[in-house]
């Protein structure tokens, strides 16, 4: 059993309307499973926003045992790779979060290598971790 903790949608040097497009597409997937989803938006413009336009979404789910599983996607930098539509980014990020929940474990696939590295550097027979299927990395 999991609940969704607040997610954050961010954009830099693009239209603030991108926020609504990302949030609506992520909600279209996640509302099928849980109705109370909170996704905050953060939009920066002007000098404080840097020089590169882009947008992204970070989602986090908390299990009843207190484990946090996350998924994050960002648009490709300008001029590198194919352009990403905000709707596609929102849907794909929601699907990644659902995949992390399905995989189970206490560490999401993006942080498995960090947990195992820290266990390797620690004392023997001190650490335990529950992982879902191992990621290729």
N, CA, C and O atoms as CSV, one atom per row, in Angstrom:
chain,resi,resn,atom,element,x,y,z
A,1,UNK,N,N,0.845,-1.176,0.000
A,1,UNK,CA,C,0.000,0.000,0.000
A,1,UNK,C,C,0.890,1.238,0.000
A,1,UNK,O,O,1.823,1.331,0.798
A,2,UNK,N,N,0.617,2.163,-0.863
A,2,UNK,CA,C,1.425,3.376,-0.932
A,2,UNK,C,C,0.514,4.591,-1.011
A,2,UNK,O,O,-0.651,4.502,-1.399
A,3,UNK,N,N,1.077,5.713,-0.636
A,3,UNK,CA,C,0.402,6.991,-0.843
A,3,UNK,C,C,1.388,7.899,-1.557
A,3,UNK,O,O,2.601,7.717,-1.453
A,4,UNK,N,N,0.872,8.861,-2.269
A,4,UNK,CA,C,1.745,9.769,-2.991
A,4,UNK,C,C,2.005,10.996,-2.133
A,4,UNK,O,O,1.072,11.648,-1.664
A,5,UNK,N,N,3.266,11.302,-1.933
A,5,UNK,CA,C,3.623,12.531,-1.250
A,5,UNK,C,C,3.723,13.623,-2.305
A,5,UNK,O,O,3.760,13.317,-3.497
A,6,UNK,N,N,3.768,14.871,-1.906
A,6,UNK,CA,C,3.777,15.932,-2.913
A,6,UNK,C,C,4.924,15.794,-3.904
A,6,UNK,O,O,6.066,15.537,-3.525
A,7,UNK,N,N,4.602,15.967,-5.164
A,7,UNK,CA,C,5.599,15.996,-6.218
A,7,UNK,C,C,5.878,17.442,-6.583
A,7,UNK,O,O,5.210,18.353,-6.095
A,8,UNK,N,N,6.853,17.647,-7.430
A,8,UNK,CA,C,7.189,19.008,-7.838
A,8,UNK,C,C,7.430,19.032,-9.334
A,8,UNK,O,O,8.182,18.216,-9.866
A,9,UNK,N,N,6.795,19.962,-10.001
A,9,UNK,CA,C,6.976,20.191,-11.412
A,9,UNK,C,C,7.741,21.495,-11.531
A,9,UNK,O,O,7.372,22.484,-10.898
A,10,UNK,N,N,8.785,21.516,-12.318
A,10,UNK,CA,C,9.595,22.727,-12.413
A,10,UNK,C,C,9.808,23.102,-13.870
A,10,UNK,O,O,9.838,22.246,-14.755
A,11,UNK,N,N,9.956,24.405,-14.099
A,11,UNK,CA,C,10.235,24.891,-15.454
A,11,UNK,C,C,11.122,26.120,-15.366
A,11,UNK,O,O,11.044,26.902,-14.419
A,12,UNK,N,N,11.959,26.267,-16.369
A,12,UNK,CA,C,12.906,27.370,-16.429
A,12,UNK,C,C,12.892,27.929,-17.848
A,12,UNK,O,O,13.099,27.191,-18.812
A,13,UNK,N,N,12.653,29.208,-17.972
A,13,UNK,CA,C,12.682,29.910,-19.251
A,13,UNK,C,C,11.760,29.309,-20.313
A,13,UNK,O,O,12.081,29.341,-21.501
A,14,UNK,N,N,10.622,28.765,-19.893
A,14,UNK,CA,C,9.590,28.320,-20.819
A,14,UNK,C,C,8.258,28.883,-20.309
A,14,UNK,O,O,8.207,29.468,-19.227
A,15,UNK,N,N,7.220,28.715,-21.057
A,15,UNK,CA,C,5.907,29.225,-20.671
A,15,UNK,C,C,5.427,28.553,-19.383
A,15,UNK,O,O,5.576,27.340,-19.235
A,16,UNK,N,N,4.851,29.323,-18.446
A,16,UNK,CA,C,4.294,28.726,-17.228
A,16,UNK,C,C,3.160,27.744,-17.526
A,16,UNK,O,O,2.814,26.928,-16.671
A,17,UNK,N,N,2.582,27.811,-18.720
A,17,UNK,CA,C,1.517,26.881,-19.095
A,17,UNK,C,C,2.032,25.440,-19.152
A,17,UNK,O,O,1.246,24.499,-19.041
A,18,UNK,N,N,3.335,25.264,-19.323
A,18,UNK,CA,C,3.925,23.925,-19.330
A,18,UNK,C,C,3.591,23.189,-18.029
A,18,UNK,O,O,3.404,21.972,-18.034
A,19,UNK,N,N,3.518,23.923,-16.925
A,19,UNK,CA,C,3.210,23.327,-15.618
A,19,UNK,C,C,1.890,22.593,-15.657
A,19,UNK,O,O,1.809,21.431,-15.259
A,20,UNK,N,N,0.856,23.261,-16.133
A,20,UNK,CA,C,-0.466,22.641,-16.170
A,20,UNK,C,C,-0.498,21.439,-17.095
A,20,UNK,O,O,-1.166,20.448,-16.798
A,21,UNK,N,N,0.202,21.511,-18.189
A,21,UNK,CA,C,0.214,20.400,-19.132
A,21,UNK,C,C,0.892,19.170,-18.534
A,21,UNK,O,O,0.417,18.050,-18.722
A,22,UNK,N,N,1.997,19.368,-17.816
A,22,UNK,CA,C,2.703,18.251,-17.184
A,22,UNK,C,C,1.860,17.651,-16.068
A,22,UNK,O,O,1.699,16.434,-15.984
A,23,UNK,N,N,1.323,18.520,-15.210
A,23,UNK,CA,C,0.544,18.050,-14.062
A,23,UNK,C,C,-0.703,17.303,-14.529
A,23,UNK,O,O,-1.007,16.235,-13.998
A,24,UNK,N,N,-1.427,17.836,-15.501
A,24,UNK,CA,C,-2.638,17.171,-15.987
A,24,UNK,C,C,-2.344,15.794,-16.558
A,24,UNK,O,O,-3.101,14.853,-16.320
A,25,UNK,N,N,-1.260,15.663,-17.306
A,25,UNK,CA,C,-0.951,14.360,-17.898
A,25,UNK,C,C,-0.496,13.356,-16.840
A,25,UNK,O,O,-0.826,12.174,-16.938
A,26,UNK,N,N,0.256,13.801,-15.830
A,26,UNK,CA,C,0.656,12.885,-14.753
A,26,UNK,C,C,-0.563,12.461,-13.941
A,26,UNK,O,O,-0.692,11.295,-13.569
A,27,UNK,N,N,-1.449,13.405,-13.670
A,27,UNK,CA,C,-2.674,13.088,-12.918
A,27,UNK,C,C,-3.570,12.115,-13.677
A,27,UNK,O,O,-4.246,11.291,-13.060
A,28,UNK,N,N,-3.585,12.198,-15.010
A,28,UNK,CA,C,-4.443,11.302,-15.789
A,28,UNK,C,C,-4.072,9.840,-15.555
A,28,UNK,O,O,-4.928,8.959,-15.650
A,29,UNK,N,N,-2.817,9.581,-15.253
A,29,UNK,CA,C,-2.363,8.215,-14.960
A,29,UNK,C,C,-2.565,7.883,-13.480
A,29,UNK,O,O,-3.119,6.836,-13.146
A,30,UNK,N,N,-2.118,8.771,-12.599
A,30,UNK,CA,C,-2.088,8.476,-11.161
A,30,UNK,C,C,-3.456,8.523,-10.495
A,30,UNK,O,O,-3.671,7.820,-9.508
A,31,UNK,N,N,-4.391,9.330,-11.003
A,31,UNK,CA,C,-5.719,9.415,-10.389
A,31,UNK,C,C,-6.503,8.116,-10.502
A,31,UNK,O,O,-7.494,7.936,-9.795
A,32,UNK,N,N,-6.086,7.218,-11.366
A,32,UNK,CA,C,-6.741,5.914,-11.474
A,32,UNK,C,C,-6.469,5.058,-10.238
A,32,UNK,O,O,-7.210,4.115,-9.958
A,33,UNK,N,N,-5.401,5.388,-9.493
A,33,UNK,CA,C,-4.985,4.570,-8.357
A,33,UNK,C,C,-5.238,5.243,-7.017
A,33,UNK,O,O,-5.569,4.569,-6.041
A,34,UNK,N,N,-5.087,6.556,-6.954
A,34,UNK,CA,C,-5.272,7.285,-5.704
A,34,UNK,C,C,-5.767,8.693,-6.044
A,34,UNK,O,O,-5.199,9.357,-6.911
A,35,UNK,N,N,-6.827,9.152,-5.362
A,35,UNK,CA,C,-7.426,10.430,-5.765
A,35,UNK,C,C,-6.720,11.684,-5.246
A,35,UNK,O,O,-6.787,12.729,-5.892
A,36,UNK,N,N,-6.055,11.606,-4.111
A,36,UNK,CA,C,-5.459,12.827,-3.536
A,36,UNK,C,C,-3.975,12.917,-3.867
A,36,UNK,O,O,-3.119,12.407,-3.144
A,37,UNK,N,N,-3.706,13.577,-4.973
A,37,UNK,CA,C,-2.347,13.739,-5.475
A,37,UNK,C,C,-2.009,15.222,-5.429
A,37,UNK,O,O,-2.787,16.059,-5.886
A,38,UNK,N,N,-0.856,15.538,-4.879
A,38,UNK,CA,C,-0.422,16.925,-4.800
A,38,UNK,C,C,0.864,17.083,-5.602
A,38,UNK,O,O,1.878,16.455,-5.297
A,39,UNK,N,N,0.815,17.914,-6.614
A,39,UNK,CA,C,1.999,18.203,-7.413
A,39,UNK,C,C,2.153,19.717,-7.428
A,39,UNK,O,O,1.341,20.431,-8.016
A,40,UNK,N,N,3.191,20.190,-6.782
A,40,UNK,CA,C,3.450,21.617,-6.724
A,40,UNK,C,C,4.190,22.058,-7.986
A,40,UNK,O,O,4.868,21.262,-8.636
A,41,UNK,N,N,4.047,23.327,-8.314
A,41,UNK,CA,C,4.744,23.851,-9.479
A,41,UNK,C,C,5.723,24.933,-9.064
A,41,UNK,O,O,5.469,25.696,-8.131
A,42,UNK,N,N,6.822,24.988,-9.754
A,42,UNK,CA,C,7.851,25.979,-9.510
A,42,UNK,C,C,8.333,26.490,-10.863
A,42,UNK,O,O,8.870,25.731,-11.670
A,43,UNK,N,N,8.138,27.770,-11.097
A,43,UNK,CA,C,8.525,28.361,-12.379
A,43,UNK,C,C,9.510,29.488,-12.126
A,43,UNK,O,O,9.255,30.362,-11.297
A,44,UNK,N,N,10.627,29.476,-12.828
A,44,UNK,CA,C,11.623,30.538,-12.692
A,44,UNK,C,C,11.785,31.248,-14.018
A,44,UNK,O,O,11.735,30.633,-15.083
A,45,UNK,N,N,11.981,32.553,-13.936
A,45,UNK,CA,C,12.218,33.333,-15.145
A,45,UNK,C,C,13.213,34.435,-14.818
A,45,UNK,O,O,13.499,34.713,-13.653
A,46,UNK,N,N,13.722,35.044,-15.847
A,46,UNK,CA,C,14.643,36.156,-15.654
A,46,UNK,C,C,16.063,35.711,-15.363
A,46,UNK,O,O,16.466,34.606,-15.727
A,47,UNK,N,N,16.818,36.577,-14.706
A,47,UNK,CA,C,18.238,36.353,-14.455
A,47,UNK,C,C,18.473,35.135,-13.555
A,47,UNK,O,O,19.450,34.411,-13.748
A,48,UNK,N,N,17.601,34.901,-12.585
A,48,UNK,CA,C,17.786,33.799,-11.634
A,48,UNK,C,C,17.598,32.426,-12.260
A,48,UNK,O,O,17.955,31.423,-11.642
A,49,UNK,N,N,17.048,32.351,-13.468
A,49,UNK,CA,C,16.706,31.059,-14.056
A,49,UNK,C,C,17.828,30.432,-14.875
A,49,UNK,O,O,17.649,29.331,-15.397
A,50,UNK,N,N,18.959,31.080,-15.004
A,50,UNK,CA,C,20.044,30.512,-15.790
A,50,UNK,C,C,19.872,30.799,-17.257
A,50,UNK,O,O,19.121,31.698,-17.634
A,51,UNK,N,N,20.564,30.041,-18.094
A,51,UNK,CA,C,20.561,30.328,-19.524
A,51,UNK,C,C,19.879,29.254,-20.360
A,51,UNK,O,O,19.656,29.464,-21.553
A,52,UNK,N,N,19.540,28.111,-19.771
A,52,UNK,CA,C,18.980,27.006,-20.548
A,52,UNK,C,C,17.502,26.813,-20.250
A,52,UNK,O,O,17.125,26.676,-19.087
A,53,UNK,N,N,16.649,26.801,-21.285
A,53,UNK,CA,C,15.234,26.531,-21.064
A,53,UNK,C,C,15.004,25.038,-20.841
A,53,UNK,O,O,15.742,24.205,-21.366
A,54,UNK,N,N,13.981,24.709,-20.064
A,54,UNK,CA,C,13.642,23.313,-19.839
A,54,UNK,C,C,12.563,23.157,-18.798
A,54,UNK,O,O,12.114,24.135,-18.200
A,55,UNK,N,N,12.139,21.902,-18.579
A,55,UNK,CA,C,11.118,21.595,-17.589
A,55,UNK,C,C,11.285,20.152,-17.149
A,55,UNK,O,O,11.955,19.369,-17.822
A,56,UNK,N,N,10.681,19.796,-16.024
A,56,UNK,CA,C,10.795,18.440,-15.516
A,56,UNK,C,C,9.766,18.161,-14.442
A,56,UNK,O,O,9.001,19.045,-14.057
A,57,UNK,N,N,9.750,16.929,-13.961
A,57,UNK,CA,C,8.790,16.484,-12.954
A,57,UNK,C,C,9.469,15.497,-12.027
A,57,UNK,O,O,10.182,14.599,-12.473
A,58,UNK,N,N,9.244,15.667,-10.745
A,58,UNK,CA,C,9.763,14.751,-9.734
A,58,UNK,C,C,8.589,14.256,-8.902
A,58,UNK,O,O,7.864,15.060,-8.316
A,59,UNK,N,N,8.391,12.936,-8.843
A,59,UNK,CA,C,7.288,12.340,-8.089
A,59,UNK,C,C,7.837,11.416,-7.011
A,59,UNK,O,O,8.854,10.752,-7.212
A,60,UNK,N,N,7.160,11.375,-5.869
A,60,UNK,CA,C,7.590,10.538,-4.752
A,60,UNK,C,C,6.370,9.819,-4.186
A,60,UNK,O,O,5.309,10.421,-4.022
A,61,UNK,N,N,6.525,8.533,-3.888
A,61,UNK,CA,C,5.471,7.748,-3.238
A,61,UNK,C,C,6.022,7.223,-1.920
A,61,UNK,O,O,7.183,6.821,-1.842
A,62,UNK,N,N,5.185,7.229,-0.881
A,62,UNK,CA,C,5.590,6.712,0.427
A,62,UNK,C,C,4.760,5.476,0.745
A,62,UNK,O,O,3.533,5.511,0.653
A,63,UNK,N,N,5.420,4.385,1.118
A,63,UNK,CA,C,4.710,3.164,1.480
A,63,UNK,C,C,4.230,3.273,2.920
A,63,UNK,O,O,4.648,4.168,3.655
A,64,UNK,N,N,3.356,2.362,3.318
A,64,UNK,CA,C,2.853,2.373,4.692
A,64,UNK,C,C,3.950,2.051,5.699
A,64,UNK,O,O,3.796,2.341,6.886
A,65,UNK,N,N,5.045,1.462,5.253
A,65,UNK,CA,C,6.162,1.166,6.149
A,65,UNK,C,C,7.172,2.310,6.205
A,65,UNK,O,O,8.190,2.197,6.888
A,66,UNK,N,N,6.904,3.418,5.493
A,66,UNK,CA,C,7.773,4.580,5.557
A,66,UNK,C,C,8.863,4.637,4.501
A,66,UNK,O,O,9.762,5.473,4.592
A,67,UNK,N,N,8.803,3.780,3.519
A,67,UNK,CA,C,9.782,3.787,2.441
A,67,UNK,C,C,9.360,4.794,1.378
A,67,UNK,O,O,8.181,4.883,1.034
A,68,UNK,N,N,10.317,5.545,0.862
A,68,UNK,CA,C,10.048,6.508,-0.197
A,68,UNK,C,C,10.602,5.985,-1.514
A,68,UNK,O,O,11.779,5.635,-1.598
A,69,UNK,N,N,9.771,5.931,-2.530
A,69,UNK,CA,C,10.184,5.541,-3.871
A,69,UNK,C,C,9.961,6.742,-4.786
A,69,UNK,O,O,8.956,7.441,-4.654
A,70,UNK,N,N,10.884,6.985,-5.705
A,70,UNK,CA,C,10.784,8.200,-6.507
A,70,UNK,C,C,11.006,7.920,-7.985
A,70,UNK,O,O,11.545,6.884,-8.376
A,71,UNK,N,N,10.572,8.879,-8.788
A,71,UNK,CA,C,10.807,8.872,-10.224
A,71,UNK,C,C,10.958,10.320,-10.657
A,71,UNK,O,O,10.247,11.196,-10.162
A,72,UNK,N,N,11.872,10.575,-11.571
A,72,UNK,CA,C,12.103,11.933,-12.036
A,72,UNK,C,C,12.468,11.925,-13.512
A,72,UNK,O,O,13.237,11.080,-13.970
A,73,UNK,N,N,11.909,12.871,-14.246
A,73,UNK,CA,C,12.234,13.043,-15.657
A,73,UNK,C,C,12.397,14.533,-15.943
A,73,UNK,O,O,11.750,15.372,-15.316
A,74,UNK,N,N,13.262,14.844,-16.888
A,74,UNK,CA,C,13.472,16.228,-17.308
A,74,UNK,C,C,13.543,16.273,-18.831
A,74,UNK,O,O,13.871,15.277,-19.477
A,75,UNK,N,N,13.239,17.420,-19.390
A,75,UNK,CA,C,13.321,17.588,-20.840
A,75,UNK,C,C,14.779,17.559,-21.279
A,75,UNK,O,O,15.687,17.808,-20.485
A,76,UNK,N,N,14.985,17.256,-22.537
A,76,UNK,CA,C,16.343,17.259,-23.096
A,76,UNK,C,C,16.850,18.694,-23.216
A,76,UNK,O,O,16.065,19.599,-23.500
A,77,UNK,N,N,18.141,18.917,-23.007
A,77,UNK,CA,C,18.687,20.265,-23.219
A,77,UNK,C,C,18.456,20.718,-24.659
A,77,UNK,O,O,18.399,19.902,-25.578
A,78,UNK,N,N,18.325,22.016,-24.836
A,78,UNK,CA,C,18.054,22.574,-26.158
A,78,UNK,C,C,19.165,22.196,-27.134
A,78,UNK,O,O,20.346,22.417,-26.864
A,79,UNK,N,N,18.776,21.629,-28.260
A,79,UNK,CA,C,19.732,21.245,-29.283
A,79,UNK,C,C,20.321,19.853,-29.093
A,79,UNK,O,O,21.125,19.411,-29.914
A,80,UNK,N,N,19.939,19.155,-28.030
A,80,UNK,CA,C,20.452,17.804,-27.770
A,80,UNK,C,C,19.289,16.823,-27.726
A,80,UNK,O,O,18.444,16.910,-26.835
A,81,UNK,N,N,19.234,15.927,-28.636
A,81,UNK,CA,C,18.181,14.926,-28.654
A,81,UNK,C,C,16.866,15.492,-29.158
A,81,UNK,O,O,16.768,16.665,-29.517
A,82,UNK,N,N,15.863,14.635,-29.176
A,82,UNK,CA,C,14.546,15.026,-29.661
A,82,UNK,C,C,13.821,15.862,-28.611
A,82,UNK,O,O,14.024,15.690,-27.409
A,83,UNK,N,N,12.986,16.756,-29.082
A,83,UNK,CA,C,12.185,17.573,-28.171
A,83,UNK,C,C,11.152,16.694,-27.467
A,83,UNK,O,O,10.623,15.754,-28.061
A,84,UNK,N,N,10.870,17.000,-26.212
A,84,UNK,CA,C,9.929,16.231,-25.412
A,84,UNK,C,C,8.700,17.093,-25.151
A,84,UNK,O,O,8.821,18.235,-24.707
A,85,UNK,N,N,7.523,16.548,-25.426
A,85,UNK,CA,C,6.289,17.255,-25.123
A,85,UNK,C,C,6.011,17.176,-23.622
A,85,UNK,O,O,6.295,16.149,-23.006
A,86,UNK,N,N,5.470,18.220,-23.027
A,86,UNK,CA,C,5.169,18.183,-21.590
A,86,UNK,C,C,4.205,17.053,-21.223
A,86,UNK,O,O,4.351,16.438,-20.167
A,87,UNK,N,N,3.226,16.773,-22.082
A,87,UNK,CA,C,2.273,15.699,-21.791
A,87,UNK,C,C,2.969,14.345,-21.747
A,87,UNK,O,O,2.681,13.526,-20.874
A,88,UNK,N,N,3.873,14.107,-22.673
A,88,UNK,CA,C,4.612,12.842,-22.692
A,88,UNK,C,C,5.487,12.710,-21.455
A,88,UNK,O,O,5.570,11.637,-20.856
A,89,UNK,N,N,6.135,13.792,-21.076
A,89,UNK,CA,C,7.003,13.773,-19.902
A,89,UNK,C,C,6.197,13.441,-18.639
A,89,UNK,O,O,6.629,12.622,-17.829
A,90,UNK,N,N,5.040,14.067,-18.470
A,90,UNK,CA,C,4.201,13.806,-17.302
A,90,UNK,C,C,3.718,12.367,-17.246
A,90,UNK,O,O,3.784,11.731,-16.194
A,91,UNK,N,N,3.233,11.851,-18.364
A,91,UNK,CA,C,2.757,10.463,-18.403
A,91,UNK,C,C,3.894,9.481,-18.156
A,91,UNK,O,O,3.734,8.524,-17.399
A,92,UNK,N,N,5.044,9.712,-18.791
A,92,UNK,CA,C,6.175,8.794,-18.618
A,92,UNK,C,C,6.691,8.805,-17.189
A,92,UNK,O,O,7.053,7.754,-16.659
A,93,UNK,N,N,6.732,9.963,-16.557
A,93,UNK,CA,C,7.199,10.031,-15.178
A,93,UNK,C,C,6.225,9.300,-14.246
A,93,UNK,O,O,6.656,8.598,-13.331
A,94,UNK,N,N,4.930,9.458,-14.469
A,94,UNK,CA,C,3.935,8.744,-13.661
A,94,UNK,C,C,4.084,7.237,-13.842
A,94,UNK,O,O,3.984,6.484,-12.873
A,95,UNK,N,N,4.318,6.796,-15.065
A,95,UNK,CA,C,4.513,5.357,-15.317
A,95,UNK,C,C,5.785,4.841,-14.650
A,95,UNK,O,O,5.808,3.723,-14.137
A,96,UNK,N,N,6.847,5.658,-14.657
A,96,UNK,CA,C,8.083,5.257,-13.970
A,96,UNK,C,C,7.848,5.088,-12.476
A,96,UNK,O,O,8.369,4.152,-11.868
A,97,UNK,N,N,7.068,5.984,-11.879
A,97,UNK,CA,C,6.774,5.862,-10.453
A,97,UNK,C,C,5.964,4.592,-10.179
A,97,UNK,O,O,6.243,3.878,-9.216
A,98,UNK,N,N,4.984,4.311,-11.003
A,98,UNK,CA,C,4.195,3.090,-10.825
A,98,UNK,C,C,5.064,1.844,-10.995
A,98,UNK,O,O,4.855,0.842,-10.311
A,99,UNK,N,N,6.036,1.904,-11.904
A,99,UNK,CA,C,6.954,0.776,-12.078
A,99,UNK,C,C,7.809,0.574,-10.831
A,99,UNK,O,O,8.051,-0.564,-10.429
A,100,UNK,N,N,8.271,1.665,-10.212
A,100,UNK,CA,C,9.053,1.557,-8.980
A,100,UNK,C,C,8.226,0.927,-7.868
A,100,UNK,O,O,8.736,0.111,-7.100
A,101,UNK,N,N,6.957,1.299,-7.778
A,101,UNK,CA,C,6.069,0.719,-6.767
A,101,UNK,C,C,5.881,-0.767,-7.041
A,101,UNK,O,O,5.914,-1.578,-6.115
A,102,UNK,N,N,5.686,-1.130,-8.301
A,102,UNK,CA,C,5.504,-2.530,-8.682
A,102,UNK,C,C,6.738,-3.366,-8.372
A,102,UNK,O,O,6.618,-4.510,-7.932
A,103,UNK,N,N,7.920,-2.806,-8.597
A,103,UNK,CA,C,9.176,-3.535,-8.360
A,103,UNK,C,C,9.375,-3.869,-6.889
A,103,UNK,O,O,10.028,-4.860,-6.561
A,104,UNK,N,N,8.823,-3.059,-6.007
A,104,UNK,CA,C,8.957,-3.309,-4.575
A,104,UNK,C,C,10.346,-2.960,-4.075
A,104,UNK,O,O,11.115,-2.285,-4.760
A,105,UNK,N,N,10.654,-3.416,-2.899
A,105,UNK,CA,C,11.940,-3.109,-2.296
A,105,UNK,C,C,11.880,-1.805,-1.527
A,105,UNK,O,O,10.872,-1.098,-1.557
A,106,UNK,N,N,12.950,-1.497,-0.849
A,106,UNK,CA,C,13.027,-0.279,-0.041
A,106,UNK,C,C,13.896,0.783,-0.688
A,106,UNK,O,O,13.995,1.894,-0.166
A,107,UNK,N,N,14.523,0.477,-1.802
A,107,UNK,CA,C,15.378,1.425,-2.500
A,107,UNK,C,C,14.944,1.435,-3.955
A,107,UNK,O,O,14.864,0.382,-4.588
A,108,UNK,N,N,14.660,2.633,-4.496
A,108,UNK,CA,C,14.261,2.673,-5.897
A,108,UNK,C,C,15.458,2.376,-6.794
A,108,UNK,O,O,16.605,2.456,-6.357
A,109,UNK,N,N,15.184,2.034,-8.043
A,109,UNK,CA,C,16.229,1.519,-8.937
A,109,UNK,C,C,17.329,2.538,-9.206
A,109,UNK,O,O,18.464,2.144,-9.471
A,110,UNK,N,N,17.031,3.830,-9.146
A,110,UNK,CA,C,18.076,4.822,-9.405
A,110,UNK,C,C,19.063,4.944,-8.254
A,110,UNK,O,O,20.176,5.432,-8.450
A,111,UNK,N,N,18.681,4.516,-7.067
A,111,UNK,CA,C,19.564,4.647,-5.901
A,111,UNK,C,C,20.122,3.319,-5.394
A,111,UNK,O,O,20.784,3.288,-4.356
A,112,UNK,N,N,19.866,2.225,-6.106
A,112,UNK,CA,C,20.381,0.923,-5.678
A,112,UNK,C,C,21.904,0.915,-5.595
A,112,UNK,O,O,22.474,0.408,-4.628
A,113,UNK,N,N,22.550,1.468,-6.591
A,113,UNK,CA,C,24.014,1.430,-6.611
A,113,UNK,C,C,24.600,2.221,-5.442
A,113,UNK,O,O,25.620,1.819,-4.881
A,114,UNK,N,N,23.980,3.327,-5.068
A,114,UNK,CA,C,24.464,4.118,-3.939
A,114,UNK,C,C,24.322,3.347,-2.633
A,114,UNK,O,O,25.246,3.338,-1.819
A,115,UNK,N,N,23.176,2.701,-2.422
A,115,UNK,CA,C,22.979,1.919,-1.205
A,115,UNK,C,C,23.990,0.777,-1.117
A,115,UNK,O,O,24.554,0.530,-0.051
A,116,UNK,N,N,24.220,0.085,-2.223
A,116,UNK,CA,C,25.174,-1.026,-2.217
A,116,UNK,C,C,26.608,-0.538,-2.023
A,116,UNK,O,O,27.400,-1.201,-1.354
A,117,UNK,N,N,26.950,0.617,-2.602
A,117,UNK,CA,C,28.279,1.174,-2.411
A,117,UNK,C,C,28.511,1.530,-0.937
A,117,UNK,O,O,29.566,1.218,-0.384
A,118,UNK,N,N,27.549,2.168,-0.315
A,118,UNK,CA,C,27.693,2.534,1.095
A,118,UNK,C,C,27.778,1.295,1.992
A,118,UNK,O,O,28.502,1.292,2.987
A,119,UNK,N,N,27.040,0.255,1.636
A,119,UNK,CA,C,27.139,-0.996,2.406
A,119,UNK,C,C,28.516,-1.620,2.242
A,119,UNK,O,O,29.062,-2.173,3.196
A,120,UNK,N,N,29.082,-1.537,1.051
A,120,UNK,CA,C,30.409,-2.093,0.791
A,120,UNK,C,C,31.472,-1.365,1.598
A,120,UNK,O,O,32.411,-1.988,2.092
A,121,UNK,N,N,31.334,-0.071,1.732
A,121,UNK,CA,C,32.325,0.721,2.457
A,121,UNK,C,C,32.201,0.591,3.974
A,121,UNK,O,O,33.130,0.930,4.707
A,122,UNK,N,N,31.060,0.103,4.441
A,122,UNK,CA,C,30.844,-0.025,5.884
A,122,UNK,C,C,31.418,-1.319,6.428
A,122,UNK,O,O,32.025,-2.108,5.704
A,123,UNK,N,N,31.211,-1.516,7.724
A,123,UNK,CA,C,31.688,-2.744,8.377
A,123,UNK,C,C,30.882,-3.940,7.911
A,123,UNK,O,O,29.743,-3.807,7.461
A,124,UNK,N,N,31.487,-5.102,8.025
A,124,UNK,CA,C,30.854,-6.330,7.578
A,124,UNK,C,C,29.716,-6.711,8.526
A,124,UNK,O,O,29.826,-6.509,9.736
A,125,UNK,N,N,28.629,-7.257,7.990
A,125,UNK,CA,C,27.475,-7.746,8.748
A,125,UNK,C,C,26.790,-6.664,9.581
A,125,UNK,O,O,26.210,-6.970,10.623
A,126,UNK,N,N,26.846,-5.405,9.143
A,126,UNK,CA,C,26.181,-4.321,9.863
A,126,UNK,C,C,24.929,-3.864,9.117
A,126,UNK,O,O,23.937,-3.490,9.743
A,127,UNK,N,N,24.967,-3.890,7.798
A,127,UNK,CA,C,23.899,-3.318,6.993
A,127,UNK,C,C,23.064,-4.397,6.314
A,127,UNK,O,O,23.560,-5.460,5.943
A,128,UNK,N,N,21.770,-4.081,6.167
A,128,UNK,CA,C,20.856,-4.917,5.397
A,128,UNK,C,C,20.009,-3.996,4.550
A,128,UNK,O,O,19.683,-2.882,4.960
A,129,UNK,N,N,19.655,-4.464,3.368
A,129,UNK,CA,C,18.812,-3.666,2.485
A,129,UNK,C,C,17.902,-4.610,1.711
A,129,UNK,O,O,18.299,-5.716,1.347
A,130,UNK,N,N,16.679,-4.159,1.464
A,130,UNK,CA,C,15.725,-4.929,0.669
A,130,UNK,C,C,15.599,-4.262,-0.687
A,130,UNK,O,O,15.127,-3.129,-0.786
A,131,UNK,N,N,16.017,-4.960,-1.728
A,131,UNK,CA,C,15.965,-4.428,-3.082
A,131,UNK,C,C,14.962,-5.197,-3.901
A,131,UNK,O,O,14.744,-6.391,-3.696
A,132,UNK,N,N,14.350,-4.484,-4.842
A,132,UNK,CA,C,13.541,-5.159,-5.855
A,132,UNK,C,C,14.505,-5.744,-6.880
A,132,UNK,O,O,15.687,-5.914,-6.585
A,133,UNK,N,N,14.021,-6.051,-8.073
A,133,UNK,CA,C,14.943,-6.530,-9.108
A,133,UNK,C,C,16.051,-5.506,-9.334
A,133,UNK,O,O,15.798,-4.301,-9.329
A,134,UNK,N,N,17.271,-5.983,-9.531
A,134,UNK,CA,C,18.401,-5.069,-9.706
A,134,UNK,C,C,18.315,-4.345,-11.036
A,134,UNK,O,O,17.929,-4.920,-12.054
A,135,UNK,N,N,18.680,-3.084,-11.007
A,135,UNK,CA,C,18.729,-2.297,-12.234
A,135,UNK,C,C,19.977,-2.679,-13.011
A,135,UNK,O,O,20.919,-3.207,-12.421
A,136,UNK,N,N,20.017,-2.432,-14.307
A,136,UNK,CA,C,21.204,-2.792,-15.082
A,136,UNK,C,C,22.478,-2.108,-14.574
A,136,UNK,O,O,23.564,-2.679,-14.667
A,137,UNK,N,N,22.351,-0.898,-14.042
A,137,UNK,CA,C,23.535,-0.198,-13.563
A,137,UNK,C,C,24.092,-0.894,-12.331
A,137,UNK,O,O,25.098,-0.452,-11.774
